[in-house]
Amino acid sequence: MSPSTKKSINSYRRLSGITVVAVYFLILVGGVVRSTGSGMGCPDWPKCFGSVIPPTSVDQLPANYQEIYLQKRLAKNDRFVATLSKLGFEETANQLANDKSIQVEEEFNATKTWIEYINRLIGVVIGLLILATLIKSLSLWSEDKWIPFTAFFALVLVSFTGWVGSIVVSTNLLAWMITFHMLLALALVAVLLYSHRRATRLLAEKNSTHLMPKKILWLLLSVSFLMLIQVVLGTQVREGIDRVSFAMGNLLREEWVSKVGLVFLIHRSFSLVLLGVHVLYFIWAFKFSTRSTSFNNWNQALLALLVIEIASGVGMAYFGLPAYLQPIHLLFGSLILGVQFILILQLKDQTNFKTNLQV
């Protein structure tokens, strides 16, 4: 491999790595948007109150601004309902068309508006970063055609995620749309990590034939699937919290968790199941892997993330859902899934690991 090719590969790896970090930062900011109730800080999309730079005072808006932006949202929502109907999702379309909560328009709040605006700006930066990774990936076409393909798919995915974000706004933060939006962000991370891994393989030495036990890969796949379910359950808990806080006028915060109901109990109990399977995975992983390897280091990182995630969950459950812990809990749950995916890719490669004796 020529020095120029190695330089191109390393350049692509750096850029794609920076993009992954940026997406995780956006997930953190998205958690801040959710915990502060700023999701409707900008009632239109892609602009904010019809401007590239949003207002800082209600005096900068028309007297009937709520009616103006409500009608714009409803018009866009009608188009979305019509699209769902054409695609055969009649029941979902009817539910959206008759959902009265969509017709509620919030009053202007400068702080919430700018929090949401910053969230959107970061999204734009990520879109530009992904476009840059696509351009950079073209130089690796002759080395691995899947790298440009995955970079292009990431661009398509981030564009679709942005469009879904606009639907989240038009439907006034419809619960299942928020969950879907979150899952798309996690899918984007996975695509970027996969593309980064393929570039890394081009530089890896191919003289190692050591294999890990297949059961570790299957266990990790199971753990990751269960973790994804837990993240979805967490979004359902968050939606329940939103309903309770609204019903209680954002008062008596320490009582919100107890009033969420069954979904919180399932989420809390499922965390014990997750802890158990993670412990089993760590026992096997540390038993069969050699020390001072990337695989072992990532497992240590996974263990640390899991401890922090559990601690933040306990903190929210028993200390009145402090707003600063909610984005942290979301971020570390997402980081766990990312690290698990990295480990899965490494196990699929089956290199740099100690050979198992009898499994």
C-alpha positions in Angstrom: 0.0 0.0 0.0 1.4 3.4 -1.0 2.0 6.2 1.6 -0.6 8.4 -0.2 -3.2 5.7 0.2 -2.4 5.2 3.9 -2.7 9.0 4.3 -6.1 9.0 2.6 -7.3 6.1 4.9 -6.1 7.8 8.0 -7.7 11.1 6.9 -11.0 9.3 6.4 -10.8 7.6 9.7 -10.2 10.8 11.5 -13.1 12.6 9.8 -15.5 9.7 10.3 -14.5 9.5 13.9 -15.1 13.2 14.4 -18.5 12.8 12.8 -19.4 10.0 15.3 -18.4 12.2 18.2 -20.5 15.0 16.7 -23.6 12.7 16.5 -23.2 11.7 20.1 -23.0 15.4 21.1 -26.2 15.9 19.2 -27.8 13.1 21.1 -26.7 14.8 24.3 -28.1 18.1 23.2 -31.3 16.4 22.1 -31.6 15.1 25.7 -31.2 18.6 27.0 -34.0 19.7 24.5 -36.2 16.9 25.9 -35.5 17.5 29.6 -36.1 21.3 29.3 -39.3 20.9 27.2 -37.7 22.9 24.4 -38.8 20.6 21.6 -41.4 23.1 20.3 -39.2 26.1 20.9 -39.2 26.5 17.1 -42.7 25.8 15.8 -41.6 25.5 12.1 -38.8 23.8 10.2 -36.2 24.2 8.9 -36.3 27.9 9.9 -37.2 29.0 13.4 -40.2 31.4 13.5 -39.7 32.0 9.9 -36.1 33.3 10.4 -32.6 31.9 10.0 -31.8 33.5 13.3 -34.7 33.2 15.8 -36.2 36.1 17.8 -35.1 36.8 21.3 -38.4 38.5 22.4 -42.1 38.0 21.8 -42.2 41.6 20.7 -40.4 40.5 17.5 -43.3 38.3 16.5 -46.8 39.1 15.1 -49.6 39.4 17.7 -51.3 36.2 16.3 -48.0 34.2 15.9 -49.5 31.2 17.6 -52.3 31.0 15.1 -50.0 31.5 12.2 -47.5 28.7 13.1 -50.3 26.4 14.2 -51.9 26.6 10.7 -48.5 26.0 9.1 -47.9 22.9 11.3 -51.4 21.6 10.6 -51.0 22.0 6.8 -47.7 20.0 6.9 -49.3 17.4 9.2 -52.2 17.0 6.7 -49.7 16.3 3.9 -48.0 13.7 6.2 -51.4 12.1 7.0 -52.1 11.9 3.3 -48.7 10.2 2.6 -49.4 7.6 5.4 -52.8 6.9 3.8 -51.2 6.3 0.4 -48.7 4.0 1.9 -51.4 1.9 3.5 -51.1 3.1 7.1 -54.7 4.1 7.4 -55.1 3.5 11.2 -52.0 5.6 12.0 -53.2 8.3 9.6 -56.6 8.5 11.2 -55.1 8.7 14.7 -52.9 11.6 13.6 -55.8 13.4 11.9 -57.9 13.1 15.0 -55.2 13.8 17.7 -56.3 17.0 19.4 -52.9 17.5 21.2 -51.4 18.3 17.8 -53.5 21.5 17.7 -52.0 22.9 20.9 -49.5 25.7 20.2 -47.0 26.8 22.9 -46.3 30.3 23.9 -42.9 31.8 22.9 -40.1 31.2 25.3 -36.7 32.7 24.3 -34.6 30.2 26.3 -36.5 27.1 24.8 -36.3 28.6 21.3 -32.6 29.1 21.4 -32.0 25.6 22.9 -33.9 24.0 20.0 -32.2 26.4 17.6 -28.7 25.3 18.8 -29.9 21.7 18.5 -30.8 22.3 14.8 -27.5 24.1 14.1 -25.6 21.0 15.4 -27.7 18.9 13.1 -26.6 21.0 10.1 -23.0 20.7 11.1 -23.3 16.9 11.2 -24.9 16.9 7.8 -21.9 18.9 6.4 -19.5 16.5 8.2 -21.2 13.5 6.6 -21.1 15.1 3.2 -17.4 15.7 3.8 -16.9 12.0 4.7 -18.6 11.0 1.5 -16.3 13.2 -0.6 -13.3 11.9 1.3 -14.4 8.3 0.9 -14.3 8.5 -2.9 -10.5 8.3 -2.8 -10.8 4.9 -1.2 -13.0 3.5 -4.0 -10.3 1.2 -5.3 -9.4 -0.1 -1.9 -12.9 -0.9 -0.6 -16.0 0.1 -2.5 -18.2 -0.4 0.6 -16.6 2.6 2.3 -18.1 5.1 -0.3 -21.4 3.1 -0.3 -21.7 3.4 3.5 -20.7 7.0 3.5 -23.4 7.7 0.9 -26.0 5.7 2.9 -25.1 7.8 6.0 -25.8 11.0 4.0 -29.2 9.6 2.9 -29.9 8.5 6.5 -29.1 11.9 8.0 -31.3 13.6 5.4 -34.1 11.3 6.3 -33.5 11.8 10.0 -33.8 15.6 9.4 -37.1 15.2 7.6 -38.4 13.0 10.4 -37.3 15.8 12.8 -39.6 18.2 10.8 -42.5 15.7 11.3 -41.8 15.6 15.0 -42.3 19.3 15.1 -45.4 19.3 12.8 -47.0 16.6 15.0 -46.3 18.6 18.2 -43.7 16.1 19.5 -45.8 13.0 18.9 -44.4 10.3 21.2 -43.7 7.5 18.8 -42.2 9.9 16.3 -39.7 11.0 18.9 -38.8 7.4 19.6 -38.4 6.7 15.9 -36.2 9.8 15.5 -34.0 8.6 18.3 -33.6 5.1 16.7 -32.6 6.8 13.4 -29.8 8.6 15.3 -28.5 5.3 16.7 -28.7 3.7 13.2 -26.7 6.6 11.9 -24.0 6.0 14.5 -23.9 2.3 13.5 -23.4 3.1 9.8 -20.6 5.6 10.6 -18.9 3.1 12.9 -19.1 0.4 10.3 -17.6 2.6 7.7 -14.8 3.6 10.1 -14.2 0.0 10.9 -13.8 -1.0 7.2 -11.3 1.8 6.8 -9.4 0.5 9.8 -9.3 -3.0 8.4 -7.3 -1.7 5.4 -4.5 -0.8 7.7 -4.6 -3.9 9.9 -2.0 -6.6 9.7 -3.5 -9.8 8.3 -1.3 -12.3 10.0 -3.4 -13.2 12.9 -5.7 -16.2 12.8 -6.7 -16.4 16.4 -10.4 -17.0 16.9 -12.8 -16.1 19.7 -15.5 -18.5 20.8 -18.6 -18.1 18.7 -20.8 -18.0 21.9 -19.2 -14.7 22.9 -20.3 -13.1 19.7 -23.9 -14.5 20.0 -24.1 -13.4 23.6 -22.9 -9.9 22.7 -25.5 -9.7 19.9 -28.2 -10.8 22.4 -27.0 -8.2 25.0 -27.1 -5.5 22.3 -30.6 -6.4 21.3 -31.7 -6.3 24.9 -30.0 -3.0 25.4 -31.8 -1.6 22.4 -35.1 -2.7 23.9 -34.2 -1.0 27.2 -33.5 2.3 25.3 -36.9 2.1 23.7 -38.5 1.4 27.1 -36.6 4.4 28.4 -38.2 6.6 25.8 -41.6 5.3 26.9 -40.8 6.2 30.5 -39.8 9.7 29.3 -43.1 10.0 27.5 -44.9 9.0 30.6 -43.0 11.5 32.6 -44.0 14.2 30.2 -47.6 13.4 30.6 -47.4 13.3 34.4 -45.5 16.6 34.6 -48.0 18.3 32.3 -50.9 17.0 34.4 -49.2 18.2 37.6 -48.3 21.6 36.2 -44.6 20.8 36.5 -44.9 20.7 40.3 -44.1 18.0 42.9 -41.2 16.6 40.7 -40.3 14.0 43.3 -43.7 12.3 42.7 -43.5 11.9 39.0 -41.8 8.6 38.8 -44.3 6.9 41.1 -47.1 8.1 38.9 -45.7 6.8 35.6 -47.0 3.3 36.2 -46.2 -0.1 34.7 -43.7 1.1 32.1 -41.3 2.4 34.7 -41.5 -0.8 36.7 -40.7 -2.8 33.5 -37.9 -0.5 32.7 -36.4 -0.8 36.2 -36.8 -4.6 36.3 -35.4 -5.1 32.9 -32.3 -3.3 34.0 -31.6 -6.2 36.3 -31.9 -8.6 33.5 -29.5 -6.5 31.4 -27.0 -6.3 34.3 -27.1 -10.1 34.6 -26.4 -10.8 30.9 -23.7 -8.1 30.9 -21.9 -9.8 33.9 -22.0 -13.1 32.0 -20.6 -11.5 28.9 -17.8 -9.8 30.8 -16.8 -13.1 32.5 -16.5 -14.8 29.1 -14.9 -11.8 27.3 -12.2 -11.2 29.9 -11.6 -15.0 30.2 -10.9 -15.5 26.5 -9.3 -12.3 25.4 -5.7 -11.3 25.8 -4.8 -8.2 27.7 -3.5 -5.0 26.1 -5.7 -5.5 23.0 -8.3 -3.1 21.5 -11.0 -5.7 22.3 -10.1 -5.8 26.0 -9.8 -2.0 26.2 -13.3 -1.5 24.6 -14.7 -4.1 27.1 -13.3 -2.1 30.0 -14.9 1.0 28.5 -18.2 -0.8 28.2 -18.0 -1.8 31.8 -17.4 1.8 32.9 -20.3 3.1 30.8 -22.6 0.5 32.2 -21.7 1.5 35.8 -22.3 5.2 35.0 -25.6 4.4 33.2 -26.9 2.4 36.2 -25.8 5.2 38.6 -27.6 7.9 36.6 -30.7 5.8 36.4 -30.8 5.2 40.1 -30.1 9.0 40.6 -33.1 9.9 38.5 -35.4 7.3 40.1 -34.6 8.3 43.7 -33.8 12.0 43.5 -36.8 13.5 41.7 -35.6 13.2 38.1 -33.0 16.0 38.2 -33.0 17.6 34.7 -29.2 17.4 34.4 -29.2 13.6 34.8 -31.7 12.9 32.0 -29.4 13.9 29.0 -26.5 12.0 30.7 -28.6 8.9 31.1 -29.6 9.1 27.4 -26.1 9.7 26.2 -24.5 6.9 28.1 -27.2 4.5 27.0 -26.4 5.4 23.4 -22.7 5.1 24.1 -23.2 1.6 25.4 -24.9 0.6 22.2 -22.1 2.2 20.1 -19.3 0.4 22.1 -21.2 -2.9 21.8 -21.4 -2.4 18.0 -17.7 -1.8 17.9 -17.0 -5.0 19.8 -19.4 -6.9 17.5 -17.4 -5.7 14.5 -14.1 -6.7 16.2 -15.5 -10.2 17.0 -16.7 -10.5 13.4 -13.1 -9.8 12.3 -11.9 -12.5 14.7 -8.4 -11.1 15.0 -6.0 -10.2 17.8 -7.8 -12.6 20.2 -6.6 -15.6 22.2 -7.7 -18.9 20.8 -10.3 -20.7 22.8 -9.5 -24.3 23.9 -12.8 -26.0 24.5 -16.1 -24.2 24.4 
